[in-house]
Amino acid sequence: MLRSERASFKKLPNLNYNKGRSKEYRAMELLRTEGWVVARSAASHSPVDIFAAKLGRTLLVQVKSGKARVKAEEAKELVKWAEAFDADAEIWHFKGRGHLEKRRLRARK
């Protein structure tokens, strides 16, 4: 690869990151319309993409899109965080054409 080709290659955006980020913003928008206060954990690579709070409740959300899957270890880590925050934990999977599938991993007691 030529030096100029490498330089231009580095400038290409990370399309997976951009797609994931846009779904995280969509999830935040949906939560806000339901009255939640939300924050995004930007580029953290943590098990929690979105922290949300409403009327004394806390919700931790991992957002996935397309064919992405949550590994068992990632799900366990999300539950561990939810237990530490005494929060609900959900995985929101945006599938094709705007279809959203929500899966609750932990409900606050």
C-alpha positions as CSV (number, residue, x, y, z in Angstrom):
1,M,0.0,0.0,0.0
2,L,1.3,3.4,-0.9
3,R,1.8,6.1,1.7
4,S,-0.9,8.3,0.2
5,E,-3.3,5.3,0.2
6,R,-2.6,4.7,3.9
7,A,-3.3,8.4,4.8
8,S,-6.6,8.4,3.0
9,F,-7.5,5.0,4.5
10,K,-7.1,6.4,8.0
11,K,-9.6,9.2,7.2
12,L,-12.5,6.8,6.5
13,P,-15.1,6.9,9.3
14,N,-15.8,3.8,11.4
15,L,-19.2,3.0,9.9
16,N,-20.0,0.4,12.6
17,Y,-19.3,3.0,15.3
18,N,-21.4,5.6,13.5
19,K,-24.3,3.2,13.0
20,G,-24.2,2.1,16.7
21,R,-24.0,5.7,17.9
22,S,-27.0,6.7,15.8
23,K,-29.1,3.9,17.4
24,E,-27.9,5.0,20.8
25,Y,-29.2,8.5,20.0
26,R,-32.5,7.0,18.8
27,A,-32.8,5.0,22.0
28,M,-32.2,8.2,24.0
29,E,-34.8,10.0,22.1
30,L,-37.4,7.3,22.8
31,L,-36.6,7.3,26.5
32,R,-36.9,11.1,26.6
33,T,-40.3,11.0,25.1
34,E,-41.3,8.7,27.9
35,G,-40.0,11.2,30.5
36,W,-36.7,9.7,31.3
37,V,-33.5,11.7,32.0
38,V,-30.8,10.1,29.9
39,A,-27.0,10.1,29.4
40,R,-24.9,8.2,26.9
41,S,-21.6,6.5,27.8
42,A,-19.8,7.7,24.7
43,A,-17.2,5.3,23.2
44,S,-16.6,3.7,26.6
45,H,-16.8,0.1,25.5
46,S,-18.5,-0.5,28.8
47,P,-21.6,-2.8,29.2
48,V,-23.8,0.2,29.5
49,D,-24.5,2.5,26.6
50,I,-27.3,4.5,28.2
51,F,-28.0,5.5,31.7
52,A,-31.6,6.6,32.3
53,A,-33.5,7.7,35.4
54,K,-37.2,8.4,36.1
55,L,-39.2,8.8,39.3
56,G,-36.5,7.1,41.4
57,R,-35.9,4.3,38.9
58,T,-32.7,3.7,37.1
59,L,-32.4,1.9,33.7
60,L,-29.2,0.7,32.2
61,V,-29.4,-0.1,28.4
62,Q,-27.0,-1.9,26.1
63,V,-27.9,-0.9,22.5
64,K,-27.3,-3.2,19.5
65,S,-28.1,-2.9,15.8
66,G,-28.4,-5.1,12.8
67,K,-26.9,-8.5,13.2
68,A,-24.9,-7.6,16.3
69,R,-25.4,-9.9,19.2
70,V,-24.7,-9.7,23.0
71,K,-22.3,-12.3,24.2
72,A,-23.2,-14.1,27.4
73,E,-20.3,-12.5,29.2
74,E,-21.5,-9.0,28.2
75,A,-25.0,-9.8,29.5
76,K,-23.6,-10.9,32.8
77,E,-21.5,-7.8,33.1
78,L,-24.6,-5.6,32.4
79,V,-26.5,-7.4,35.1
80,K,-23.6,-6.9,37.5
81,W,-23.7,-3.1,36.8
82,A,-27.5,-3.1,37.3
83,E,-27.1,-4.8,40.6
84,A,-24.5,-2.3,41.7
85,F,-26.9,0.6,40.8
86,D,-30.1,-1.3,42.0
87,A,-31.3,-0.7,38.4
88,D,-33.2,-2.4,35.7
89,A,-31.1,-3.7,32.8
90,E,-32.2,-4.1,29.2
91,I,-30.8,-4.9,25.8
92,W,-32.4,-2.9,23.0
93,H,-31.8,-4.4,19.6
94,F,-32.6,-2.3,16.6
95,K,-33.3,-4.7,13.8
96,G,-34.2,-3.8,10.2
97,R,-36.6,-1.1,9.2
98,G,-36.8,0.5,12.6
99,H,-38.0,-2.6,14.4
100,L,-36.9,-2.4,18.1
101,E,-36.7,-5.5,20.3
102,K,-36.3,-5.0,24.0
103,R,-35.0,-7.7,26.3
104,R,-35.1,-7.2,30.1
105,L,-32.2,-8.9,31.9
106,R,-32.8,-7.6,35.4
107,A,-35.8,-6.0,37.0
108,R,-35.2,-4.0,40.2
109,K,-36.6,-5.6,43.3
